[in-house]
Structures are given as structure tokens and as C-alpha cells.
């Protein structure tokens, strides 16, 4: 039995430009970073789905009026839904090539297929798909090639770009691939960077107190020796070998290990846990991981955006989120593209 999404109200051609808002169906919604950013840009979420109960509880807690559905995306019936935009960050999964010419049906069983199915059934004017920058080279680029071909086969003009959230007011270096598909007559342009980076010091000014995890006594004793902006390379040689273990003799920079962030730079990409050894993100002035609210600030969630679930779940939700300001920058370009398209179509009709 598939969930049936309530139909969105049809939007007249010129109403959107005058006083309406583009309607969005969001999949893999998570803690709402993308949805909130798009809302700030002037779009309206008419349906949000996620499989994680803590994520959907977070969405309902902050936006009781949002139509949030907890459940497996495979059980959702998108047929007949009217929305201008479909958005979401589907998890990247490899496809089995085995000499086959992969198309839409051949991606069945992957979460990409479910996102593409929503696009196929809803037929939005525009779709936004977000993923890690590594998708560009995943399986030697073949995974992305299949994804783009499937979207094109559904009747969309497709483009992609790797953007860094740090260029859009986010105090964090976070590269993501942004895939945009548009119907004929809609021209989307990626947002231009703001030209000024936000430092961690600016981002965490007057941050509210909140819970957070702590380091073990041994981990703390090591990180006490690392200066702001430093990492394992700043440790004495004997401590380096003990702390890194076998990693000490492996190749690569390993600069994420025993890493303390500097006040005067944006943060490195947040992960789903604030104290992973390979991707350490230590507070600049105190020897501890970032708190939940500090995590949220770095992801540009507002201070009144609450997160449901355990502390570990909250960290995971925030770490997986699309930074709100980054999403807003993209959302503004979506609104612009749709509005210009509507004006152009209206002008063409008046000429006739």
C-alpha cells in the first residue's frame, strides 16, 4: 500500500509571479536544512518524507503545518501530484553495469530510482538533487553518467555543478554536487559566491549553551597539545605514533586526525559525529568537540530550530543536513528561474 500524497492546489501561470509560491515536494528531507533554506528563499513545502523517525519528529516539531510523512519512499504513490519542484539528496548507490545499457528501469532497487520515479510521476518544472562531491568520480564517473542520462530521458535539461557552501555565507568548507533539471523554457543559473568567508569566531558568537559529547581522558590529553588550526603533525613524534597507530605509516596527509579548528577560518566539513578520530573537529579554545548548538550554528540552522532524539541522533541529523544558507542561495535562483519563465510565457501568450 503506497502513501497517497494530498494533491497540491494547481497554480495558474501568472499567479506564481504575483503572490503565489512555488510548491516543493522534498524527499530524504532529514532535519530540514534544505527545506528551511528553500522556504527562506520563497518556496513552499507541500510534502516532506523521510524514513528516520527522529528526522520527521524534528520537522514536525519546528513546522507543525508542514505535511510530513514518515515512511519508506518505496511505498509512496506520487501519481497525480502537482508541484513545481522536487528536491532532495538521495543517497549514492553504485549500479551494476555488467555490460548492460542502464536506463531508468535498470536503476530499480536503488534510492536514486525512487527519486527519479518521483520526478517521472510528478513532472515538476524543475528538480534539485544534492549529493556529495565524490559522486562526480564515483565508479569512475559512470554512476553520475547513468544518473544524468536517466534524468534526460525523463524530458529534462540537466546540468550539474560542484559548489562549496563556504562561498554562500556558511562557516564551513562543504563541497556538494548540485544537479538541476529543468523543463524547456526554464533557465537556471547557479548562484554566484558572496565573496566573503564567515569565520568560526563569527559563527559561534553568543551561541546558546547545549549538550555535547566529551573526549576520553586520553584523547583530551593528546588534543590539549594541539594549537588552533593544528593537527597531529604538531604533536611530539612519540605521541604521533601512539595516537595514529598504523595510520602513522600510511600515505596521505591525514590532517583530519587530532585536528583543532581555528577561530579565524571556516570549519572543516562536519560529519555525523563530532569526535571521529579520522575527522576530528576540536573546539578552538576548549579541548572538546563542538556542542549540538555549535554544530547547528556551523550548519546555519537558526537557534530556535530544535532537534529530536538522542544527542548522537541530533549530531547525525545536523551533520547530514544541507546548510540552510547554502540551500537558500540555491532556492533564490530556483525562484528566479521559475518567475522569469512565467513572465516569458505570459508575454508570449499576450503577443498571440
N, C-alpha and C positions, 0 to 999 in steps of 0.2 A: 504493500500500500504506500503510494507516494504522498508526501505532503503537498497540498494544493496551496500555492501562494495566492492570497487575495489580490484580485486584479487592481492595478493602479488606475486612477482616473485618466482617460485619454486627454492628451494635451493638444489644443488647437495650434496651428502652425505659428501664429504670431503671438499667442498668449505667453509663451515661454520668454520671449524677449521683453515683454512689457511688465508682467508682475508674477509670472509663474517661476518655478524652479525645476531644473532637470531632475528626473526621477532616477534613483540608483538602486539596483539590486546588488548587494555585496555578499560575496561568498568567501569562506575561510576568514571570517571577519575578525577573529581574535579578540583582543582587548579594545578595539575600536580606534586605533590610531589613524588608519586610512579613512574610516567613515567620518571621524570627527574633523579631520583635515578637509575632506570634501564638503562637509557641512559648513565649515567656516568659509569655504570658497563660494558657497551659494547653491550647493546641490542638496537634494532631499533624499534621504534613505527611506525606501518603501519596504525593504525586506533585507534582513541580515541573517546569515546562517553560519553556525559553527558546530563542530562535533564535541567540543570541550565544554562541560557544564560550568566551570569557573569562568570561562570567557563569556558565555551567554549571560551568566549572572552579573558579570561586570557591566555588560552592555545594558541590561535591564535596570541595574542599579542607577546608572548615570543618565539613561534616556528611557524612562518608563513608557514614553509614547512611541518608541521605535518598535517595529514589527520584527521581533527577534525569535528565531526558531532554532531550538536545539535538536540536532539530529544528523543522521548520515546523509550527505549530499546525494548519494546514490538513490535515496528514497524520495527526492523532491521532484515534483512534476512542474516544469517550467512552461509548459504549453499554454499559450493564450495570455501570457503576462505582458503587460505594456510598461516598458521602462526605457528611458533614453540611454542609460549607461549600465553596463555590467562591469563590476570591478572585483578585484581580489588577488591575493598572492597564493596561487596553487603550489603545493609542494612539488619539487622537481623529482621526477622519477625517470629512470632510463627506459628506453624502448628496446625490444628485442628485434634486431634488424634481420639477421639470418637470411639475407638475400631478398627480402620482401620489399615491395614498394609501399611504404607505410602511408596510410591516409587516416581520415577521421576514425573509421571503424577499427583500424588496427591499433589505435591507442586505447581501446576499451580496456577497462580494468585499472587504468591509472587515474589519478586525481585531475590531471590535465584534461582527460577525456570529459570528466564531469563539468569542468569549467567551459570547455568548448561546446558541450551539449547545451549548457545554459545560453550561451551566445547564439547557438543554432536555433533554439526554440524561441527565445525572447526577441531576437533580431533587433538589438539596440542600435541606436545611431552610432554609438561609439563604445568601445570596451577598453578597459585598463587592466593589464596583467602585470603584476610585480613579482620579482624573484631575485635571488642572489645573483651577484655579478658573475659568479662562476658558471652560470647557465650558458654563457657565451661559448665556453670551451668544453662544456660537458659532453662526454663521449666524442671528443674531437670535433665538436660543433654540430654533430649530427642530430642531437636531441633538439637543439634550437631550430635547425633547418626543418625538421618534421613539424614542430610547433607552428612556425611561420607558414608553412605550406598548408597545414590544416586550416588555419585562420583565413588564409586567402581563398581556400576552396569554399569557405562559407560566405564569400562575397564581400570581403573587407580589404581595403587598402591597409597594409600593415607596415609599421616601422618600429624600430627599437633603438634605444639609446641607453648607455650606462651612465647614470648620474650619481653624483656624490652628495648626500644630504647636507654635508657640511657647507656647501655653497648656497644653501637656501635657509640660513638662519638657524640651523641645527648645530648645537655644540658637540658634534660627534662626526668622525670620519666614517661614513657608512655608504658604500657603493652598492647600487642596486640596478638591475636591468628593468627598464620600463618599456613594456610592449603596448603600443597603441594601435587599435584597429578602428577604421572609420568607413562609413558608407560614402558612396560617391557624393561629391558636393560639400563635404566637410573637411576642412583643412586644419589639422592640429599642428602646433609648433611647441616644441619643448621649452620649458621656462629657462630664462637666462639667469645665471647665478647673481646673487646680490652684491658680490664684490667685497664683502666684509665678513670675516670669520668671527663667530661668537666663542669666546674662551670659556673654559670650565669655571673660572672665577666669576664671570658674568652670569653664567647659567645657574650657579648654585648660591647666589647671593640671597640671604634670608630664606633659605629653603626650610620648610616645616620639618620638625623632628618626626621620626618614624622608626619603626623596627628595622632591623638589619641583621645579617649573619655576622659571625665573628671568625677570626682566624684561630687556628690551634696555636698553642704557646710556641711550638717550634716554628711554624710558618711566620708568626709575628716576629720572632727573634731574628729571622732572616730579613724580612721586609723592613724592619727597623733600620737596617744598614743601607737601604736603597734611597737615594735622593729623589726629589721630584723630577720627573722626566727620565729617570734612570731605569735600569732593569738588572738582570743577573750579571751583566758584564761589569757592574760596579761593585760586585761582591769580591771578597778575598778569594783567591784561587781554590783553597781547600773547601770553602763553603760552596763555591760554584759547583764543584764536583759532587759534593754530597747532596746538594739541593736538586741539581739537574739529573743526577744518576746517569743512566745510559744515554740520555739526550745530550749530555755534555760532549760526547764523541760523535754525535751525528752531524750531518751537514745542516745548512740553513742558519738564519740569523737567530731564531728562537727568541726574538725580542719581546714576545708576549709573556715570557716567563719572568716572574718576580718584577713585573712592570708597575711602577708608580707613576700616575699621571701628573702632569704639571698644571699648575693653576693657569699658566699663560698660553695654553694651547687647547684646542678642542680635544675631547676624549677620543680614545680609540673605539672601534665598534663594540657596543655592548653585546654580550652573549646572554644565554638564558640562565646563567648562574654567575654571580659576581665574584666567585672565588675559585674558578677553574685554574689549575696550575699552568696550563699551556696558554691561557689567555687572561692573565692577571690584570685586574683593574683596581689598583690600590688608591685610596684617597690621598690627595697631595700632602695634607698636613697631619693626618692621623693614620696610624697603621691599622687600617680596617678596610673592608670592602665598602662600596657605596651602599647607602640605605635604600629602601624601597622608593622613598620620595625623591632621593637624589637620582636614582635610576629613571624615574618618571620625568624629572626635570630635563635630564640629558636627552630623553626621547621627546621632549617638548609637550608632554601632557600638561594640562593646567593642574594647579594644586588641588582643585576641588574634584578632580577625576579620581574616583575610588576604584580599588581593585578587590575582587572577591577571592576567596580561597586562602590556602596556607601561604606563608611567606615565600616558600620555594615556588609555589604556583604563581604568585604575584610577580616575582622576578622573571619567571619564564614568560608570562604574558607580556610584560613590558619589553623584555629582550627580543621577543619575536615581532613586536609591533613595527608598523611603518611610522617613522617620526611624524608627528602631527603637522609641523610647519612644512615639511617636505611634501606631504600629501596635499596641503593647502596650495602650495605653489603649482603643483600639477593640476589640481582642481580648478584653479583660476584659468588655466589655459584650456581646460575642457569646457568651462562655461563660455569662454570667449569663442571657441571653435563652434559650439552649438549655436550661440547667439548670432554670429556672423552668418552661419548657414541659413538660419531662419530669416534674417533680414534679406539675404540674397534671393532666397526662394520667393519671399513676399514681393520683392521688387520685380522679379521675373514674371510673377503672376499678374502684377498690375500693368506691366508692359503689354501682356497679351490681351 
